[in-house]
């Protein structure tokens, strides 16, 4: 099956036409005036995972979708061999230990 383009959304080659149709039908559409009036409620629905299409004069203008923050994985060990700890790093100086009541 060839790639399909429906409502500006690109579908992969393994996706069927039935899926594309059900996807388009499952998205709720509201006009701009209603979206302005009930934005808080629409945001709650979007946060719950729903997608909302906003239309101007019946033509889709925008889609509200849940925001997903990009999580960048940290690579450990980038400074390996470049940092050296002093041998007494874990030892607390006597005067500081005394101020905390430790001996």
N, C-alpha and C positions, 0 to 999 in steps of 0.2 A: 504494500500500500504506500502511496506517496504521502509526503508531508502535507498537512492541511493548515490553512490559515483561516481562522474564524474570529471575527471581532478583534482583530489585531493581536491575537494570541497564537503563537506558533506551537503546533503540536508535532511530536516526533513521529517517525515513520511507523512505529509499532502501535500507535494509538488508533482506535477505530473511530469511524464517523459517529457511531452511537455515543461514544464517550464525549466527543466534541459537542454534540447536540445537548446531552444532559448537562454538561458543564456550563454551557451558555444559558440554559433554562434555569439552572439552580442559582444563578447570581441574581440577587434582588436589584431592581432598578428604581431609583427615585429621581425626581426632577430637582433642579438646583434650589428652587424656593423651599421645597420640603427638606432638602438636605441642610440648608441654612437653619431652618426652624428646629430640626431635631438632630443636630450634629452630635450631641452628647450620647443619645441613644444609639445612633449609628456607630459611633466609636466603640461603645460597649459590645455591639454585635460583631464588629470587626475584631476586637480583642478576643472574642470567643471563637474566632476562626472563620467567620463568614466573610464573604467578599460582597461589596456593595458597589453597584455601577451608578454613577451620577450622570444624568442626561440633561442636555439643554435642547429644548424644542423637540424632544423625543429621540434625539440622536446622542449616543453615548459620548461623553466628554472626558470622563475620568473614572478610575476604579479605586475604591478604598480597599486596601489589603493590609493584613497584619504586618507590623514592622518587625523584622528580625535583625537584631544587631549582629554584626560580623564579629565573630570570635576568632581572634588570631592566636594560634597555638604558640606557646613560648618554646623556644629551643633551648634546652638545658645544656650547660657545658661550653657555652661560647667563650667564656673567659678562662677556661681550664688552662692551668699552667702560667697564667698571667697575674694571678693574685696569690700573695703569700701572707699567712697569718703569723703574727709574732708568737713564739712559744708560750708566753704567759698570757695569751688572749683570754682564756677562761678564768684567770685568777683575778679576784676583786682586790684592789688596793686596800690596805688596812684602814686608812682614814675614811674611805667611802663606806667600807663595811661597818665601821663604828657608827657612822651617821645613820645607818639603817638598823642599828642595834644588834648586828651580827658580830661575832668575834672571830 
